[in-house]
Amino acid sequence: MGRAYEVRKASIQKTGAAKGKIYTTYAKEIYLAAKKGSPNPDANVTLKRLIEKAKKNQVPSDIITRALDKAKGLGQDEYHEVIYEGFGPGASTLIIKCLTDNVNRTVGMVRAAFNKVNKSLGVTNSVAYNYDHLGILSFKYDDEEKIFDALLNEGIEIVDIENEDGYITLSLNPSDVNKTKDVLENLLGEVDYEIDEVGMYAKEKITLTGEDKEIFKNPASLLYGAVLFFCGDGNPKNRHRQKRPAGLSPAGDGGSFAKRAG
């Protein structure tokens, strides 16, 4: 077949694997949203938004349906959301969010990831105080005052608003994200969000360099694969200009992290 065929084959396999990870992530998140609320999207705003986001990312309908069926008790697997905190390289800290069907197995895998790079898993609240739990929405628009007034009139608390390079970026309380979307869509019509995320954002940053940074940039690192939530460049306003590694959310390029106290 020749080298061109082999390169093409490898590319297709790599793309398929990446899509598979995206599909699995959405399936688990849809399952969890349905379990926490109603499995009926019309009665569960969070679930409805998540399904819309999944469809936008071309997640097949049968995967969405199977996730909803599991939440209704029609499947055998049951997933749990668990959050771990730890101490990374270069005085950095991490918050790791997992969705798992086996908590004991998962904590063992996460601990092993830290041990592999000679770092340690912390206890609950050992690093969480270094982060803010925020919802971030970013979309192309340039009238900051109009957005601010519309949200204020609906009683929505805006943690921060930034207008830069033709993008409005809102930092919000996570509980206000869905209501904010309703206000924006009533005001502007359909909104194409460049960023639509809820995550943990560092209050104080530290930039990793050299070997410390390579731990996270090397795909072979177990720690890289374990991290779901960590802080990117620490500035939610810059999200639309960052490209993050696959599977990492809501971080930026893996270069900057929350600073460890002391």
C-alpha positions as YAML, in Angstrom:
chain: A
units: angstrom
residues:
- id: 1
  name: MET
  ca: [0.00, 0.00, 0.00]
- id: 2
  name: GLY
  ca: [2.94, 2.34, 0.56]
- id: 3
  name: ARG
  ca: [3.88, 4.91, 3.17]
- id: 4
  name: ALA
  ca: [1.13, 7.37, 2.18]
- id: 5
  name: TYR
  ca: [-1.49, 4.73, 3.00]
- id: 6
  name: GLU
  ca: [0.10, 3.97, 6.37]
- id: 7
  name: VAL
  ca: [0.26, 7.66, 7.29]
- id: 8
  name: ARG
  ca: [-3.38, 8.11, 6.29]
- id: 9
  name: LYS
  ca: [-4.39, 5.03, 8.25]
- id: 10
  name: ALA
  ca: [-2.57, 6.26, 11.37]
- id: 11
  name: SER
  ca: [-4.21, 9.68, 11.01]
- id: 12
  name: ILE
  ca: [-7.68, 8.15, 10.78]
- id: 13
  name: GLN
  ca: [-7.02, 5.98, 13.83]
- id: 14
  name: LYS
  ca: [-5.77, 8.97, 15.83]
- id: 15
  name: THR
  ca: [-8.81, 11.05, 14.87]
- id: 16
  name: GLY
  ca: [-11.13, 8.18, 15.75]
- id: 17
  name: ALA
  ca: [-9.52, 7.79, 19.17]
- id: 18
  name: ALA
  ca: [-9.87, 11.53, 19.87]
- id: 19
  name: LYS
  ca: [-13.55, 11.47, 18.88]
- id: 20
  name: GLY
  ca: [-14.08, 8.43, 21.06]
- id: 21
  name: LYS
  ca: [-12.75, 10.32, 24.10]
- id: 22
  name: ILE
  ca: [-15.05, 13.26, 23.36]
- id: 23
  name: TYR
  ca: [-18.07, 10.97, 22.98]
- id: 24
  name: THR
  ca: [-17.28, 9.17, 26.23]
- id: 25
  name: THR
  ca: [-16.86, 12.43, 28.14]
- id: 26
  name: TYR
  ca: [-20.19, 13.81, 26.94]
- id: 27
  name: ALA
  ca: [-21.97, 10.51, 27.60]
- id: 28
  name: LYS
  ca: [-20.82, 10.51, 31.22]
- id: 29
  name: GLU
  ca: [-21.62, 14.20, 31.75]
- id: 30
  name: ILE
  ca: [-25.10, 13.76, 30.27]
- id: 31
  name: TYR
  ca: [-25.64, 10.75, 32.51]
- id: 32
  name: LEU
  ca: [-24.59, 12.69, 35.60]
- id: 33
  name: ALA
  ca: [-26.75, 15.73, 34.76]
- id: 34
  name: ALA
  ca: [-29.75, 13.45, 34.23]
- id: 35
  name: LYS
  ca: [-29.13, 11.62, 37.52]
- id: 36
  name: LYS
  ca: [-28.81, 14.86, 39.48]
- id: 37
  name: GLY
  ca: [-32.04, 16.24, 38.03]
- id: 38
  name: SER
  ca: [-34.66, 14.92, 35.66]
- id: 39
  name: PRO
  ca: [-33.73, 12.72, 32.66]
- id: 40
  name: ASN
  ca: [-36.23, 14.81, 30.70]
- id: 41
  name: PRO
  ca: [-34.33, 17.69, 29.01]
- id: 42
  name: ASP
  ca: [-37.45, 19.85, 29.00]
- id: 43
  name: ALA
  ca: [-37.52, 19.69, 32.80]
- id: 44
  name: ASN
  ca: [-33.74, 19.92, 33.31]
- id: 45
  name: VAL
  ca: [-32.13, 23.06, 31.89]
- id: 46
  name: THR
  ca: [-28.59, 21.88, 32.63]
- id: 47
  name: LEU
  ca: [-29.20, 18.61, 30.81]
- id: 48
  name: LYS
  ca: [-30.83, 20.40, 27.89]
- id: 49
  name: ARG
  ca: [-27.84, 22.73, 27.46]
- id: 50
  name: LEU
  ca: [-25.42, 19.82, 27.71]
- id: 51
  name: ILE
  ca: [-27.24, 17.86, 25.02]
- id: 52
  name: GLU
  ca: [-27.22, 20.93, 22.77]
- id: 53
  name: LYS
  ca: [-23.48, 21.28, 23.33]
- id: 54
  name: ALA
  ca: [-22.92, 17.58, 22.59]
- id: 55
  name: LYS
  ca: [-24.85, 17.81, 19.33]
- id: 56
  name: LYS
  ca: [-22.85, 20.89, 18.38]
- id: 57
  name: ASN
  ca: [-19.71, 18.78, 18.85]
- id: 58
  name: GLN
  ca: [-21.21, 16.09, 16.60]
- id: 59
  name: VAL
  ca: [-21.82, 13.50, 19.30]
- id: 60
  name: PRO
  ca: [-24.05, 10.79, 17.74]
- id: 61
  name: SER
  ca: [-27.68, 10.68, 18.88]
- id: 62
  name: ASP
  ca: [-27.45, 7.02, 19.91]
- id: 63
  name: ILE
  ca: [-24.68, 7.84, 22.42]
- id: 64
  name: ILE
  ca: [-26.84, 10.58, 23.95]
- id: 65
  name: THR
  ca: [-29.84, 8.24, 24.08]
- id: 66
  name: ARG
  ca: [-27.85, 5.46, 25.78]
- id: 67
  name: ALA
  ca: [-26.59, 7.92, 28.42]
- id: 68
  name: LEU
  ca: [-30.16, 9.02, 29.16]
- id: 69
  name: ASP
  ca: [-31.32, 5.40, 29.32]
- id: 70
  name: LYS
  ca: [-28.62, 4.62, 31.88]
- id: 71
  name: ALA
  ca: [-29.75, 7.58, 33.99]
- id: 72
  name: LYS
  ca: [-33.29, 6.21, 33.88]
- id: 73
  name: GLY
  ca: [-32.03, 2.91, 35.25]
- id: 74
  name: LEU
  ca: [-32.10, 1.07, 31.95]
- id: 75
  name: GLY
  ca: [-28.33, 0.48, 31.91]
- id: 76
  name: GLN
  ca: [-26.00, -1.49, 34.17]
- id: 77
  name: ASP
  ca: [-23.28, 1.10, 34.83]
- id: 78
  name: GLU
  ca: [-23.60, 3.80, 37.47]
- id: 79
  name: TYR
  ca: [-21.18, 6.73, 37.49]
- id: 80
  name: HIS
  ca: [-20.10, 8.93, 40.37]
- id: 81
  name: GLU
  ca: [-18.46, 12.34, 40.32]
- id: 82
  name: VAL
  ca: [-15.35, 12.58, 42.50]
- id: 83
  name: ILE
  ca: [-12.92, 15.45, 42.98]
- id: 84
  name: TYR
  ca: [-9.31, 15.14, 44.10]
- id: 85
  name: GLU
  ca: [-6.79, 17.78, 45.10]
- id: 86
  name: GLY
  ca: [-3.05, 17.52, 44.84]
- id: 87
  name: PHE
  ca: [0.36, 19.15, 44.77]
- id: 88
  name: GLY
  ca: [2.11, 19.31, 41.42]
- id: 89
  name: PRO
  ca: [5.57, 20.24, 40.21]
- id: 90
  name: GLY
  ca: [7.14, 23.64, 40.81]
- id: 91
  name: ALA
  ca: [4.92, 24.52, 43.81]
- id: 92
  name: SER
  ca: [1.78, 24.20, 41.67]
- id: 93
  name: THR
  ca: [-1.54, 22.80, 42.85]
- id: 94
  name: LEU
  ca: [-4.20, 20.85, 41.00]
- id: 95
  name: ILE
  ca: [-7.89, 20.05, 41.23]
- id: 96
  name: ILE
  ca: [-8.87, 16.87, 39.42]
- id: 97
  name: LYS
  ca: [-12.47, 16.08, 38.57]
- id: 98
  name: CYS
  ca: [-13.40, 12.54, 37.56]
- id: 99
  name: LEU
  ca: [-16.55, 10.72, 36.54]
- id: 100
  name: THR
  ca: [-16.16, 7.04, 37.29]
- id: 101
  name: ASP
  ca: [-18.03, 3.78, 37.73]
- id: 102
  name: ASN
  ca: [-15.41, 2.56, 40.22]
- id: 103
  name: VAL
  ca: [-14.26, 5.06, 42.85]
- id: 104
  name: ASN
  ca: [-11.65, 2.76, 44.41]
- id: 105
  name: ARG
  ca: [-10.02, 2.08, 41.06]
- id: 106
  name: THR
  ca: [-10.01, 5.75, 40.14]
- id: 107
  name: VAL
  ca: [-8.40, 7.03, 43.33]
- id: 108
  name: GLY
  ca: [-5.70, 4.39, 42.90]
- id: 109
  name: MET
  ca: [-5.02, 5.53, 39.33]
- id: 110
  name: VAL
  ca: [-4.89, 9.21, 40.33]
- id: 111
  name: ARG
  ca: [-2.58, 8.51, 43.28]
- id: 112
  name: ALA
  ca: [-0.33, 6.44, 41.02]
- id: 113
  name: ALA
  ca: [-0.19, 9.35, 38.54]
- id: 114
  name: PHE
  ca: [1.08, 11.68, 41.26]
- id: 115
  name: ASN
  ca: [3.50, 9.10, 42.64]
- id: 116
  name: LYS
  ca: [4.96, 8.49, 39.18]
- id: 117
  name: VAL
  ca: [6.24, 12.08, 39.06]
- id: 118
  name: ASN
  ca: [7.13, 12.16, 42.78]
- id: 119
  name: LYS
  ca: [4.21, 14.42, 43.75]
- id: 120
  name: SER
  ca: [1.42, 13.90, 46.25]
- id: 121
  name: LEU
  ca: [-2.34, 13.70, 46.39]
- id: 122
  name: GLY
  ca: [-3.84, 16.01, 49.02]
- id: 123
  name: VAL
  ca: [-6.87, 15.82, 51.27]
- id: 124
  name: THR
  ca: [-10.16, 17.61, 50.72]
- id: 125
  name: ASN
  ca: [-9.79, 21.43, 50.79]
- id: 126
  name: SER
  ca: [-6.00, 21.22, 50.88]
- id: 127
  name: VAL
  ca: [-5.76, 23.40, 47.73]
- id: 128
  name: ALA
  ca: [-9.35, 24.32, 46.78]
- id: 129
  name: TYR
  ca: [-9.11, 27.63, 48.65]
- id: 130
  name: ASN
  ca: [-6.66, 28.78, 45.95]
- id: 131
  name: TYR
  ca: [-9.39, 28.62, 43.29]
- id: 132
  name: ASP
  ca: [-12.67, 30.30, 42.37]
- id: 133
  name: HIS
  ca: [-15.51, 28.19, 41.02]
- id: 134
  name: LEU
  ca: [-16.77, 30.16, 38.00]
- id: 135
  name: GLY
  ca: [-18.86, 29.86, 34.90]
- id: 136
  name: ILE
  ca: [-17.24, 31.44, 31.82]
- id: 137
  name: LEU
  ca: [-19.14, 32.52, 28.70]
- id: 138
  name: SER
  ca: [-17.35, 34.15, 25.78]
- id: 139
  name: PHE
  ca: [-18.98, 35.21, 22.52]
- id: 140
  name: LYS
  ca: [-18.41, 37.61, 19.66]
- id: 141
  name: TYR
  ca: [-20.04, 40.96, 20.47]
- id: 142
  name: ASP
  ca: [-18.79, 44.44, 21.26]
- id: 143
  name: ASP
  ca: [-21.45, 46.29, 23.26]
- id: 144
  name: GLU
  ca: [-20.37, 45.60, 26.82]
- id: 145
  name: GLU
  ca: [-22.77, 48.14, 28.35]
- id: 146
  name: LYS
  ca: [-25.79, 46.59, 26.65]
- id: 147
  name: ILE
  ca: [-24.89, 43.13, 27.98]
- id: 148
  name: PHE
  ca: [-24.16, 44.46, 31.46]
- id: 149
  name: ASP
  ca: [-27.49, 46.31, 31.70]
- id: 150
  name: ALA
  ca: [-29.50, 43.33, 30.42]
- id: 151
  name: LEU
  ca: [-27.99, 40.95, 32.98]
- id: 152
  name: LEU
  ca: [-28.23, 43.48, 35.80]
- id: 153
  name: ASN
  ca: [-31.93, 44.00, 35.08]
- id: 154
  name: GLU
  ca: [-32.48, 40.25, 35.50]
- id: 155
  name: GLY
  ca: [-30.71, 40.20, 38.86]
- id: 156
  name: ILE
  ca: [-27.69, 38.26, 37.59]
- id: 157
  name: GLU
  ca: [-24.48, 38.90, 39.51]
- id: 158
  name: ILE
  ca: [-21.54, 39.47, 37.16]
- id: 159
  name: VAL
  ca: [-18.22, 38.54, 38.75]
- id: 160
  name: ASP
  ca: [-16.33, 40.10, 35.84]
- id: 161
  name: ILE
  ca: [-16.99, 41.31, 32.30]
- id: 162
  name: GLU
  ca: [-14.37, 41.98, 29.64]
- id: 163
  name: ASN
  ca: [-14.62, 43.35, 26.12]
- id: 164
  name: GLU
  ca: [-11.49, 42.56, 24.14]
- id: 165
  name: ASP
  ca: [-10.76, 41.84, 20.47]
- id: 166
  name: GLY
  ca: [-14.46, 41.86, 19.65]
- id: 167
  name: TYR
  ca: [-15.33, 39.27, 22.30]
- id: 168
  name: ILE
  ca: [-17.40, 39.70, 25.45]
- id: 169
  name: THR
  ca: [-16.21, 37.37, 28.22]
- id: 170
  name: LEU
  ca: [-18.36, 36.94, 31.31]
- id: 171
  name: SER
  ca: [-17.28, 35.44, 34.62]
- id: 172
  name: LEU
  ca: [-20.33, 34.30, 36.58]
- id: 173
  name: ASN
  ca: [-21.51, 32.26, 39.50]
- id: 174
  name: PRO
  ca: [-22.00, 28.75, 38.06]
- id: 175
  name: SER
  ca: [-25.65, 28.74, 39.14]
- id: 176
  name: ASP
  ca: [-26.30, 31.79, 36.93]
- id: 177
  name: VAL
  ca: [-24.90, 30.37, 33.68]
- id: 178
  name: ASN
  ca: [-28.14, 28.92, 32.28]
- id: 179
  name: LYS
  ca: [-30.17, 32.01, 33.22]
- id: 180
  name: THR
  ca: [-27.51, 34.21, 31.61]
- id: 181
  name: LYS
  ca: [-27.76, 32.21, 28.39]
- id: 182
  name: ASP
  ca: [-31.52, 32.73, 28.33]
- id: 183
  name: VAL
  ca: [-31.07, 36.48, 28.74]
- id: 184
  name: LEU
  ca: [-28.41, 36.65, 26.03]
- id: 185
  name: GLU
  ca: [-30.45, 34.62, 23.57]
- id: 186
  name: ASN
  ca: [-33.54, 36.73, 24.19]
- id: 187
  name: LEU
  ca: [-31.44, 39.83, 23.62]
- id: 188
  name: LEU
  ca: [-29.25, 38.70, 20.72]
- id: 189
  name: GLY
  ca: [-30.95, 35.67, 19.22]
- id: 190
  name: GLU
  ca: [-28.88, 32.53, 18.73]
- id: 191
  name: VAL
  ca: [-25.45, 32.92, 20.33]
- id: 192
  name: ASP
  ca: [-22.38, 30.98, 19.18]
- id: 193
  name: TYR
  ca: [-20.30, 30.62, 22.35]
- id: 194
  name: GLU
  ca: [-16.56, 30.51, 21.89]
- id: 195
  name: ILE
  ca: [-16.27, 29.44, 25.52]
- id: 196
  name: ASP
  ca: [-19.01, 27.79, 27.55]
- id: 197
  name: GLU
  ca: [-17.45, 26.25, 30.65]
- id: 198
  name: VAL
  ca: [-17.73, 25.88, 34.38]
- id: 199
  name: GLY
  ca: [-14.52, 25.21, 36.24]
- id: 200
  name: MET
  ca: [-11.98, 26.13, 38.87]
- id: 201
  name: TYR
  ca: [-9.81, 29.17, 38.21]
- id: 202
  name: ALA
  ca: [-6.71, 30.09, 40.18]
- id: 203
  name: LYS
  ca: [-6.69, 33.17, 42.39]
- id: 204
  name: GLU
  ca: [-2.91, 33.35, 42.18]
- id: 205
  name: LYS
  ca: [-0.78, 31.98, 39.36]
- id: 206
  name: ILE
  ca: [2.57, 30.33, 38.97]
- id: 207
  name: THR
  ca: [4.25, 29.67, 35.62]
- id: 208
  name: LEU
  ca: [5.95, 26.32, 35.13]
- id: 209
  name: THR
  ca: [9.17, 26.03, 33.14]
- id: 210
  name: GLY
  ca: [11.68, 23.37, 32.17]
- id: 211
  name: GLU
  ca: [11.12, 19.86, 33.50]
- id: 212
  name: ASP
  ca: [8.14, 20.94, 35.60]
- id: 213
  name: LYS
  ca: [6.28, 22.12, 32.50]
- id: 214
  name: GLU
  ca: [7.29, 19.05, 30.50]
- id: 215
  name: ILE
  ca: [5.48, 16.81, 33.00]
- id: 216
  name: PHE
  ca: [2.21, 18.24, 31.70]
- id: 217
  name: LYS
  ca: [3.19, 18.68, 28.06]
- id: 218
  name: ASN
  ca: [4.35, 15.09, 27.66]
- id: 219
  name: PRO
  ca: [1.36, 12.91, 26.63]
- id: 220
  name: ALA
  ca: [3.13, 9.88, 28.09]
- id: 221
  name: SER
  ca: [2.88, 11.36, 31.57]
- id: 222
  name: LEU
  ca: [0.23, 9.69, 33.71]
- id: 223
  name: LEU
  ca: [-0.33, 12.97, 35.49]
- id: 224
  name: TYR
  ca: [-1.15, 14.69, 32.19]
- id: 225
  name: GLY
  ca: [-3.78, 12.06, 31.49]
- id: 226
  name: ALA
  ca: [-5.26, 12.26, 34.97]
- id: 227
  name: VAL
  ca: [-5.92, 15.98, 35.02]
- id: 228
  name: LEU
  ca: [-9.39, 17.16, 34.05]
- id: 229
  name: PHE
  ca: [-9.52, 20.43, 35.95]
- id: 230
  name: PHE
  ca: [-6.57, 22.73, 36.48]
- id: 231
  name: CYS
  ca: [-5.86, 26.34, 35.90]
- id: 232
  name: GLY
  ca: [-4.60, 27.52, 32.52]
- id: 233
  name: ASP
  ca: [-3.12, 30.99, 32.33]
- id: 234
  name: GLY
  ca: [-5.40, 31.98, 35.20]
- id: 235
  name: ASN
  ca: [-7.19, 34.60, 33.14]
- id: 236
  name: PRO
  ca: [-10.67, 33.58, 31.93]
- id: 237
  name: LYS
  ca: [-10.65, 36.61, 29.60]
- id: 238
  name: ASN
  ca: [-8.02, 34.95, 27.43]
- id: 239
  name: ARG
  ca: [-9.85, 31.66, 26.92]
- id: 240
  name: HIS
  ca: [-10.85, 32.22, 23.31]
- id: 241
  name: ARG
  ca: [-7.22, 32.74, 22.33]
- id: 242
  name: GLN
  ca: [-5.99, 29.48, 23.85]
- id: 243
  name: LYS
  ca: [-5.88, 25.97, 22.44]
- id: 244
  name: ARG
  ca: [-5.92, 23.32, 25.13]
- id: 245
  name: PRO
  ca: [-4.69, 19.73, 24.94]
- id: 246
  name: ALA
  ca: [-7.41, 17.15, 24.28]
- id: 247
  name: GLY
  ca: [-9.09, 15.93, 27.43]
- id: 248
  name: LEU
  ca: [-8.04, 18.89, 29.56]
- id: 249
  name: SER
  ca: [-10.73, 21.24, 30.76]
- id: 250
  name: PRO
  ca: [-11.03, 24.12, 31.29]
- id: 251
  name: ALA
  ca: [-7.32, 24.81, 31.14]
- id: 252
  name: GLY
  ca: [-5.19, 26.65, 28.68]
- id: 253
  name: ASP
  ca: [-1.83, 25.45, 27.39]
- id: 254
  name: GLY
  ca: [-0.69, 23.68, 30.54]
- id: 255
  name: GLY
  ca: [1.94, 26.28, 31.31]
- id: 256
  name: SER
  ca: [0.55, 28.10, 34.35]
- id: 257
  name: PHE
  ca: [-1.09, 26.79, 37.49]
- id: 258
  name: ALA
  ca: [-2.35, 27.86, 40.87]
- id: 259
  name: LYS
  ca: [0.44, 28.71, 43.27]
- id: 260
  name: ARG
  ca: [0.83, 26.60, 46.37]
- id: 261
  name: ALA
  ca: [0.44, 28.59, 49.56]
- id: 262
  name: GLY
  ca: [3.63, 29.15, 51.50]
...
